[in-house]
């Protein structure tokens, strides 16, 4: 894991309260994006784009299927569909 990603997860550790400390290093891009978009702030979203790149965030977001789509709140799904469309 890159230092930047590790630092980002550490700074947002309260959002990953259910993840055991030793497993925080293994948080997938999918879980990271889902958690930040659902529970983070817009500043957290901006920081996430710097950590993963806007294109990667869009790729993860738009590749969600089936049950993963249901993990996003409907209003979050709508907002970020519009916000990430230019990067898809």
C-alpha positions in Angstrom: 0.0 0.0 0.0 1.3 3.4 -0.8 2.1 5.8 2.0 -0.5 8.3 0.7 -3.2 5.6 0.7 -2.2 4.4 4.1 -2.2 7.9 5.5 -5.6 8.6 4.0 -7.1 5.4 5.5 -5.5 6.3 8.8 -6.9 9.8 8.7 -10.4 8.3 8.1 -10.1 5.4 10.5 -13.3 6.3 12.2 -15.2 5.5 9.0 -13.6 2.0 9.1 -14.4 1.3 12.8 -15.6 -2.2 11.9 -12.4 -3.2 10.2 -9.8 -4.8 12.5 -6.7 -2.6 12.8 -4.4 -5.1 11.1 -6.8 -5.4 8.2 -7.0 -1.7 7.4 -4.0 -2.1 5.2 -5.9 -4.5 3.0 -9.0 -2.3 2.4 -10.0 -2.8 -1.2 -10.5 0.1 -3.6 -14.1 -0.9 -3.7 -14.6 -0.6 0.0 -12.6 2.6 0.2 -14.6 4.3 -2.5 -18.0 3.1 -1.1 -17.2 4.2 2.4 -15.9 7.6 1.5 -18.7 8.4 -0.9 -21.4 7.2 1.6 -20.1 8.5 4.8 -17.3 11.0 4.0 -17.4 14.7 3.3 -16.9 16.4 -0.1 -13.4 17.3 1.1 -12.8 13.6 1.8 -14.0 12.9 -1.8 -11.6 15.4 -3.2 -8.8 13.8 -1.2 -9.8 10.3 -2.4 -9.5 11.5 -6.0 -5.9 12.6 -5.2 -5.1 9.3 -3.6 -6.6 6.9 -6.2 -6.9 9.3 -9.2 -10.3 10.5 -10.4 -10.3 7.9 -13.2 -9.9 5.1 -10.7 -12.6 6.4 -8.4 -15.0 6.6 -11.4 -13.9 3.1 -12.5 -14.6 1.6 -9.1 -17.9 3.5 -8.7 -19.3 2.6 -12.1 -18.2 -1.0 -12.0 -20.3 -1.7 -9.0 -22.9 -4.3 -9.9 -25.7 -6.3 -8.3 -25.5 -6.1 -4.5 -22.7 -3.5 -4.6 -24.9 -1.0 -6.2 -27.3 -1.3 -3.3 -24.6 -0.5 -0.9 -24.7 3.1 -2.1 -27.5 5.3 -0.8 -29.8 6.4 -3.7 -29.0 10.1 -3.4 -25.3 9.3 -3.2 -25.5 7.1 -6.3 -27.3 9.9 -8.2 -24.9 12.7 -7.1 -21.7 10.8 -7.7 -23.0 9.4 -11.0 -23.1 13.1 -12.2 -19.9 14.1 -10.4 -17.8 11.2 -11.8 -19.3 11.0 -15.3 -16.5 13.2 -16.8 -13.9 10.7 -15.6 -15.6 7.5 -16.8 
